[in-house]
Amino acid sequence: MALAPIVRGIGWSGAREVIPCGEGKGQGGFCKMSEHKITVTLTQISKMIDHSLLHPTMTDADLIEGLRIAKKYNTATACIKPYFIQQALKELEGSDVKVCPVIGFPAGNSATQVKVYEAQLAAKEGGKEIDMVINIGKALGGDWEYVKDEIKQVNDVVVAEGAILKVIFENDFLKNEHIIKLCEICSELDVGFVKTSTGYGMVKQSDGSYNYKGATVEHLKLMRQHSKPSVQIKAAGGVRTLDDLLHVMSLGVTRIGATATIAIIEAAIARGITDTPTTVDFKPIAGSESGGY
């Protein structure tokens, strides 16, 4: 498993170097980033994406169409409902796009034994990356022994089956202190990724409506800062454009969850990004500062 990018100064004002940039087949080399600029390849962009096929209304036909998109655009994985793993493997045959089932999704309330069984079954059936939601209430209540034990048990069975675990925090419900503690636990347990959100963690607003922020620049910086280099960062929820992807990449994020895969890849092609390293400008995510932390 590739190391997460580490942002470091390279000796001139306003510039940073991100090493390595992305992971996956054919992604050698470096990704250089200065203020609002980044050097990338098309494969680095496509292999940043977990193509998300998780909405509860999606039919089997919708899932098959989504898998064909993931295969066509050479994403890192297709993030799939766990009942559909076998069909997903068939649809993705002939590509290196991995199947990524979700566990305890989206609320994280299942008993630990259920999550362990679900994760082990998903990995045995061919899921190579497993995204699991923590018990959010236990984290908010400060029962860190429970949280750590659950992550450890799930990680142990996933790794034993040759897969890797992504641990979903659901940051909209948490304070920075919770996020930091979760990063420290996941670093100690050597999980594959820490992940911001499910994309379904709606928070009631003052006007009575429900909304969520998903992956924010503040939280991504915090997660990269408090996770050891071997633990990668996945941004999910709110990364909808090529500029969004390039910005979070510049922060050390190595994976995003996205439903806007076609728009992102087609925008990269339109901007002249190829498999030869290409330097492009990016527009920072609104309300944030550009660049590394």
C-alpha positions as a Markdown table, in Angstrom:
| # | Residue | x | y | z |
|---|---|---|---|---|
| 1 | Met | 0.0 | 0.0 | 0.0 |
| 2 | Ala | 1.4 | 3.4 | -1.0 |
| 3 | Leu | 2.1 | 6.0 | 1.6 |
| 4 | Ala | -0.1 | 9.0 | 1.9 |
| 5 | Pro | 1.4 | 12.2 | 0.4 |
| 6 | Ile | 3.6 | 14.2 | 2.7 |
| 7 | Val | 3.6 | 18.0 | 2.0 |
| 8 | Arg | 7.0 | 19.6 | 2.5 |
| 9 | Gly | 8.7 | 22.8 | 1.5 |
| 10 | Ile | 11.1 | 22.6 | -1.5 |
| 11 | Gly | 13.1 | 25.8 | -1.1 |
| 12 | Trp | 11.3 | 28.6 | -2.8 |
| 13 | Ser | 8.6 | 30.9 | -1.6 |
| 14 | Gly | 5.0 | 29.8 | -1.9 |
| 15 | Ala | 5.7 | 26.3 | -3.3 |
| 16 | Arg | 5.2 | 22.8 | -1.9 |
| 17 | Glu | 6.0 | 19.3 | -3.1 |
| 18 | Val | 3.5 | 16.5 | -2.6 |
| 19 | Ile | 5.1 | 13.0 | -2.5 |
| 20 | Pro | 3.7 | 10.7 | -3.8 |
| 21 | Cys | 0.6 | 12.1 | -5.5 |
| 22 | Gly | -2.1 | 9.4 | -5.6 |
| 23 | Glu | -1.6 | 5.6 | -5.8 |
| 24 | Gly | -2.4 | 2.8 | -8.2 |
| 25 | Lys | -1.1 | 1.3 | -11.5 |
| 26 | Gly | 0.9 | 3.5 | -13.7 |
| 27 | Gln | 1.2 | 6.4 | -11.2 |
| 28 | Gly | 4.9 | 6.8 | -10.8 |
| 29 | Gly | 6.6 | 10.2 | -10.3 |
| 30 | Phe | 5.8 | 13.2 | -8.3 |
| 31 | Cys | 3.1 | 15.8 | -8.0 |
| 32 | Lys | 4.3 | 19.4 | -7.6 |
| 33 | Met | 2.1 | 22.1 | -6.2 |
| 34 | Ser | 2.5 | 25.8 | -5.8 |
| 35 | Glu | -0.1 | 28.4 | -4.9 |
| 36 | His | -3.2 | 27.4 | -6.9 |
| 37 | Lys | -1.2 | 25.2 | -9.3 |
| 38 | Ile | -0.6 | 21.5 | -9.3 |
| 39 | Thr | 1.2 | 19.0 | -11.6 |
| 40 | Val | -0.7 | 15.8 | -12.2 |
| 41 | Thr | -1.5 | 13.0 | -14.7 |
| 42 | Leu | -4.9 | 11.8 | -15.8 |
| 43 | Thr | -4.3 | 8.4 | -14.1 |
| 44 | Gln | -3.5 | 10.1 | -10.8 |
| 45 | Ile | -6.8 | 11.9 | -11.0 |
| 46 | Ser | -8.9 | 8.8 | -12.0 |
| 47 | Lys | -7.2 | 6.7 | -9.3 |
| 48 | Met | -8.1 | 9.4 | -6.7 |
| 49 | Ile | -11.7 | 8.4 | -7.1 |
| 50 | Asp | -13.9 | 5.9 | -5.4 |
| 51 | His | -17.0 | 6.0 | -7.7 |
| 52 | Ser | -19.9 | 6.0 | -5.2 |
| 53 | Leu | -22.9 | 3.8 | -5.9 |
| 54 | Leu | -24.6 | 3.9 | -2.5 |
| 55 | His | -27.8 | 5.8 | -2.7 |
| 56 | Pro | -30.6 | 3.7 | -1.3 |
| 57 | Thr | -32.9 | 4.3 | -4.3 |
| 58 | Met | -30.3 | 2.9 | -6.8 |
| 59 | Thr | -31.7 | -0.3 | -8.5 |
| 60 | Asp | -29.5 | -3.1 | -9.8 |
| 61 | Ala | -29.7 | -1.6 | -13.2 |
| 62 | Asp | -28.4 | 1.7 | -11.8 |
| 63 | Leu | -25.6 | -0.1 | -10.1 |
| 64 | Ile | -24.6 | -1.9 | -13.3 |
| 65 | Glu | -24.5 | 1.4 | -15.2 |
| 66 | Gly | -22.4 | 3.0 | -12.4 |
| 67 | Leu | -20.0 | 0.1 | -12.5 |
| 68 | Arg | -19.6 | 0.6 | -16.2 |
| 69 | Ile | -18.7 | 4.2 | -15.6 |
| 70 | Ala | -16.1 | 3.2 | -13.0 |
| 71 | Lys | -14.6 | 0.8 | -15.5 |
| 72 | Lys | -14.6 | 3.2 | -18.4 |
| 73 | Tyr | -13.0 | 6.0 | -16.4 |
| 74 | Asn | -10.5 | 3.8 | -14.6 |
| 75 | Thr | -11.4 | 4.8 | -11.1 |
| 76 | Ala | -9.6 | 3.4 | -8.0 |
| 77 | Thr | -12.7 | 1.6 | -6.8 |
| 78 | Ala | -16.5 | 1.3 | -7.2 |
| 79 | Cys | -17.9 | 1.9 | -3.8 |
| 80 | Ile | -20.8 | -0.5 | -3.7 |
| 81 | Lys | -23.7 | -1.9 | -1.6 |
| 82 | Pro | -22.4 | -5.1 | 0.0 |
| 83 | Tyr | -25.1 | -7.4 | -1.4 |
| 84 | Phe | -23.9 | -6.5 | -4.9 |
| 85 | Ile | -20.2 | -7.6 | -4.6 |
| 86 | Gln | -20.4 | -10.6 | -6.9 |
| 87 | Gln | -22.2 | -8.8 | -9.6 |
| 88 | Ala | -19.7 | -5.9 | -9.3 |
| 89 | Leu | -16.7 | -8.2 | -9.7 |
| 90 | Lys | -18.2 | -9.5 | -13.0 |
| 91 | Glu | -18.9 | -6.1 | -14.3 |
| 92 | Leu | -15.4 | -4.9 | -13.5 |
| 93 | Glu | -13.6 | -7.9 | -15.0 |
| 94 | Gly | -10.7 | -7.0 | -17.2 |
| 95 | Ser | -10.0 | -3.8 | -15.3 |
| 96 | Asp | -8.0 | -3.0 | -12.2 |
| 97 | Val | -10.9 | -1.1 | -10.6 |
| 98 | Lys | -11.4 | -2.6 | -7.2 |
| 99 | Val | -14.7 | -3.4 | -5.4 |
| 100 | Cys | -15.2 | -1.3 | -2.2 |
| 101 | Pro | -18.2 | -2.4 | -0.1 |
| 102 | Val | -19.5 | -0.4 | 2.9 |
| 103 | Ile | -20.0 | -1.7 | 6.4 |
| 104 | Gly | -22.3 | -0.4 | 9.1 |
| 105 | Phe | -23.4 | 2.2 | 6.6 |
| 106 | Pro | -24.4 | 4.9 | 7.0 |
| 107 | Ala | -25.2 | 5.3 | 10.7 |
| 108 | Gly | -22.6 | 3.0 | 12.2 |
| 109 | Asn | -25.0 | 1.6 | 14.9 |
| 110 | Ser | -24.6 | -2.1 | 14.3 |
| 111 | Ala | -23.2 | -4.3 | 17.0 |
| 112 | Thr | -19.4 | -4.9 | 16.7 |
| 113 | Gln | -20.0 | -8.6 | 16.0 |
| 114 | Val | -22.3 | -7.7 | 13.1 |
| 115 | Lys | -19.7 | -5.3 | 11.6 |
| 116 | Val | -17.0 | -7.9 | 12.0 |
| 117 | Tyr | -19.1 | -10.5 | 10.2 |
| 118 | Glu | -20.2 | -8.1 | 7.5 |
| 119 | Ala | -16.6 | -6.9 | 6.9 |
| 120 | Gln | -15.2 | -10.4 | 6.8 |
| 121 | Leu | -17.9 | -11.7 | 4.5 |
| 122 | Ala | -17.4 | -8.6 | 2.2 |
| 123 | Ala | -13.6 | -9.2 | 2.0 |
| 124 | Lys | -14.0 | -13.0 | 1.4 |
| 125 | Glu | -16.4 | -12.3 | -1.5 |
| 126 | Gly | -13.8 | -10.0 | -3.2 |
| 127 | Gly | -14.1 | -6.6 | -1.6 |
| 128 | Lys | -10.5 | -5.2 | -1.6 |
| 129 | Glu | -11.2 | -2.0 | 0.3 |
| 130 | Ile | -13.8 | -1.9 | 3.0 |
| 131 | Asp | -15.4 | 1.4 | 4.2 |
| 132 | Met | -16.7 | 1.1 | 7.8 |
| 133 | Val | -18.6 | 3.7 | 9.8 |
| 134 | Ile | -17.5 | 4.0 | 13.4 |
| 135 | Asn | -20.0 | 4.0 | 16.3 |
| 136 | Ile | -20.5 | 7.8 | 16.4 |
| 137 | Gly | -22.4 | 7.9 | 19.6 |
| 138 | Lys | -19.6 | 6.0 | 21.4 |
| 139 | Ala | -17.1 | 8.5 | 20.1 |
| 140 | Leu | -19.2 | 11.5 | 21.2 |
| 141 | Gly | -19.6 | 9.8 | 24.6 |
| 142 | Gly | -15.9 | 9.4 | 25.0 |
| 143 | Asp | -16.0 | 5.5 | 25.1 |
| 144 | Trp | -12.7 | 5.3 | 23.3 |
| 145 | Glu | -12.0 | 1.7 | 24.5 |
| 146 | Tyr | -15.1 | 0.6 | 22.7 |
| 147 | Val | -14.4 | 2.6 | 19.6 |
| 148 | Lys | -10.8 | 1.4 | 19.4 |
| 149 | Asp | -11.7 | -2.3 | 20.0 |
| 150 | Glu | -14.4 | -2.2 | 17.3 |
| 151 | Ile | -12.0 | -0.7 | 14.7 |
| 152 | Lys | -9.3 | -3.2 | 15.7 |
| 153 | Gln | -11.6 | -6.2 | 15.3 |
| 154 | Val | -12.8 | -5.1 | 11.9 |
| 155 | Asn | -9.4 | -4.1 | 10.7 |
| 156 | Asp | -7.9 | -7.5 | 11.8 |
| 157 | Val | -10.4 | -9.6 | 9.8 |
| 158 | Val | -10.2 | -7.3 | 6.8 |
| 159 | Val | -6.4 | -7.4 | 6.7 |
| 160 | Ala | -6.5 | -11.2 | 7.2 |
| 161 | Glu | -8.5 | -11.5 | 4.0 |
| 162 | Gly | -6.0 | -9.4 | 2.1 |
| 163 | Ala | -8.1 | -6.2 | 2.0 |
| 164 | Ile | -7.7 | -2.8 | 3.6 |
| 165 | Leu | -10.0 | -0.8 | 5.9 |
| 166 | Lys | -11.2 | 2.8 | 5.5 |
| 167 | Val | -12.6 | 4.1 | 8.8 |
| 168 | Ile | -15.5 | 6.6 | 8.3 |
| 169 | Phe | -15.7 | 9.3 | 11.1 |
| 170 | Glu | -18.8 | 11.3 | 10.0 |
| 171 | Asn | -17.1 | 14.6 | 10.8 |
| 172 | Asp | -20.2 | 16.7 | 10.7 |
| 173 | Phe | -21.3 | 15.2 | 14.0 |
| 174 | Leu | -17.9 | 15.5 | 15.7 |
| 175 | Lys | -15.7 | 18.2 | 17.2 |
| 176 | Asn | -12.0 | 18.6 | 16.3 |
| 177 | Glu | -11.0 | 16.8 | 19.5 |
| 178 | His | -12.9 | 13.7 | 18.4 |
| 179 | Ile | -11.4 | 13.8 | 15.0 |
| 180 | Ile | -7.9 | 14.1 | 16.4 |
| 181 | Lys | -8.5 | 11.2 | 18.8 |
| 182 | Leu | -9.9 | 9.0 | 16.0 |
| 183 | Cys | -6.8 | 9.8 | 13.8 |
| 184 | Glu | -4.5 | 8.8 | 16.7 |
| 185 | Ile | -6.4 | 5.5 | 17.2 |
| 186 | Cys | -6.4 | 4.6 | 13.5 |
| 187 | Ser | -2.7 | 5.4 | 13.3 |
| 188 | Glu | -2.0 | 3.1 | 16.2 |
| 189 | Leu | -4.0 | 0.3 | 14.6 |
| 190 | Asp | -2.4 | 0.8 | 11.1 |
| 191 | Val | -5.7 | 1.1 | 9.2 |
| 192 | Gly | -5.5 | 1.9 | 5.5 |
| 193 | Phe | -7.4 | 5.2 | 5.4 |
| 194 | Val | -9.3 | 7.6 | 7.6 |
| 195 | Lys | -12.4 | 9.0 | 5.8 |
| 196 | Thr | -14.3 | 12.2 | 6.5 |
| 197 | Ser | -18.0 | 11.3 | 5.9 |
| 198 | Thr | -20.6 | 8.9 | 4.5 |
| 199 | Gly | -22.3 | 11.7 | 2.4 |
| 200 | Tyr | -25.5 | 10.9 | 4.3 |
| 201 | Gly | -24.7 | 12.4 | 7.7 |
| 202 | Met | -27.4 | 15.1 | 7.7 |
| 203 | Val | -27.3 | 17.6 | 10.5 |
| 204 | Lys | -30.5 | 19.6 | 11.5 |
| 205 | Gln | -30.0 | 23.3 | 10.9 |
| 206 | Ser | -31.4 | 26.2 | 12.8 |
| 207 | Asp | -34.2 | 26.7 | 10.2 |
| 208 | Gly | -35.3 | 23.0 | 10.6 |
| 209 | Ser | -33.7 | 21.8 | 7.4 |
| 210 | Tyr | -31.1 | 19.1 | 7.1 |
| 211 | Asn | -27.8 | 19.5 | 5.4 |
| 212 | Tyr | -24.1 | 18.5 | 5.8 |
| 213 | Lys | -20.7 | 19.9 | 5.0 |
| 214 | Gly | -18.9 | 16.6 | 4.3 |
| 215 | Ala | -15.2 | 17.0 | 3.7 |
| 216 | Thr | -13.9 | 20.5 | 4.7 |
| 217 | Val | -10.5 | 21.9 | 4.2 |
| 218 | Glu | -10.1 | 22.4 | 7.9 |
| 219 | His | -10.9 | 18.8 | 8.7 |
| 220 | Leu | -8.7 | 17.4 | 6.0 |
| 221 | Lys | -5.7 | 19.4 | 7.2 |
| 222 | Leu | -6.5 | 18.2 | 10.7 |
| 223 | Met | -6.7 | 14.6 | 9.7 |
| 224 | Arg | -3.5 | 14.7 | 7.7 |
| 225 | Gln | -1.7 | 16.4 | 10.6 |
| 226 | His | -2.8 | 13.9 | 13.2 |
| 227 | Ser | -2.5 | 10.7 | 11.1 |
| 228 | Lys | 0.8 | 9.0 | 10.6 |
| 229 | Pro | 2.1 | 9.0 | 7.0 |
| 230 | Ser | 1.1 | 5.5 | 6.2 |
| 231 | Val | -2.6 | 6.2 | 7.0 |
| 232 | Gln | -4.1 | 7.7 | 3.9 |
| 233 | Ile | -6.9 | 10.3 | 3.9 |
| 234 | Lys | -10.2 | 10.0 | 2.0 |
| 235 | Ala | -12.4 | 13.0 | 1.5 |
| 236 | Ala | -16.1 | 12.2 | 1.0 |
| 237 | Gly | -19.1 | 14.5 | 0.6 |
| 238 | Gly | -18.7 | 17.9 | -1.1 |
| 239 | Val | -15.8 | 17.1 | -3.5 |
| 240 | Arg | -17.8 | 17.5 | -6.7 |
| 241 | Thr | -15.5 | 19.2 | -9.3 |
| 242 | Leu | -12.1 | 18.8 | -10.7 |
| 243 | Asp | -11.0 | 22.0 | -8.9 |
| 244 | Asp | -12.2 | 20.5 | -5.6 |
| 245 | Leu | -10.3 | 17.3 | -6.3 |
| 246 | Leu | -7.1 | 19.1 | -7.1 |
| 247 | His | -7.4 | 21.3 | -4.0 |
| 248 | Val | -7.8 | 18.3 | -1.6 |
| 249 | Met | -5.0 | 16.5 | -3.5 |
| 250 | Ser | -2.8 | 19.4 | -2.7 |
| 251 | Leu | -3.6 | 19.0 | 1.0 |
| 252 | Gly | -2.3 | 15.4 | 1.1 |
| 253 | Val | -5.6 | 13.6 | 0.3 |
| 254 | Thr | -5.2 | 10.4 | -1.8 |
| 255 | Arg | -8.8 | 9.4 | -2.3 |
| 256 | Ile | -12.2 | 11.0 | -2.7 |
| 257 | Gly | -15.7 | 9.6 | -2.8 |
| 258 | Ala | -17.6 | 10.9 | -5.8 |
| 259 | Thr | -20.7 | 10.6 | -7.8 |
| 260 | Ala | -19.5 | 13.2 | -10.2 |
| 261 | Thr | -16.9 | 11.0 | -11.8 |
| 262 | Ile | -17.8 | 11.7 | -15.4 |
| 263 | Ala | -17.8 | 15.4 | -14.9 |
| 264 | Ile | -14.5 | 15.4 | -13.1 |
| 265 | Ile | -12.6 | 13.2 | -15.6 |
| 266 | Glu | -14.1 | 15.0 | -18.6 |
| 267 | Ala | -13.1 | 18.3 | -17.1 |
| 268 | Ala | -9.5 | 17.0 | -16.7 |
| 269 | Ile | -9.4 | 16.0 | -20.3 |
| 270 | Ala | -10.9 | 19.3 | -21.4 |
| 271 | Arg | -8.2 | 21.1 | -19.4 |
| 272 | Gly | -5.5 | 19.2 | -21.3 |
| 273 | Ile | -4.5 | 16.8 | -18.5 |
| 274 | Thr | -3.0 | 13.6 | -20.0 |
| 275 | Asp | -0.8 | 10.8 | -18.7 |
| 276 | Thr | 2.2 | 13.1 | -19.2 |
| 277 | Pro | 2.6 | 15.2 | -16.1 |
| 278 | Thr | 0.6 | 18.4 | -16.7 |
| 279 | Thr | 0.7 | 21.6 | -14.6 |
| 280 | Val | -2.7 | 23.2 | -14.2 |
| 281 | Asp | -4.3 | 26.0 | -12.1 |
| 282 | Phe | -7.1 | 25.1 | -9.7 |
| 283 | Lys | -9.7 | 27.2 | -8.0 |
| 284 | Pro | -9.6 | 26.7 | -4.2 |
| 285 | Ile | -12.7 | 25.4 | -2.4 |
| 286 | Ala | -14.9 | 28.3 | -1.4 |
| 287 | Gly | -14.1 | 29.7 | 2.1 |
| 288 | Ser | -10.7 | 28.0 | 2.3 |
| 289 | Glu | -7.1 | 28.8 | 1.9 |
| 290 | Ser | -5.2 | 27.1 | -0.9 |
| 291 | Gly | -2.2 | 24.9 | -0.6 |
| 292 | Gly | -0.6 | 22.7 | 2.0 |
| 293 | Tyr | -0.8 | 22.9 | 5.7 |
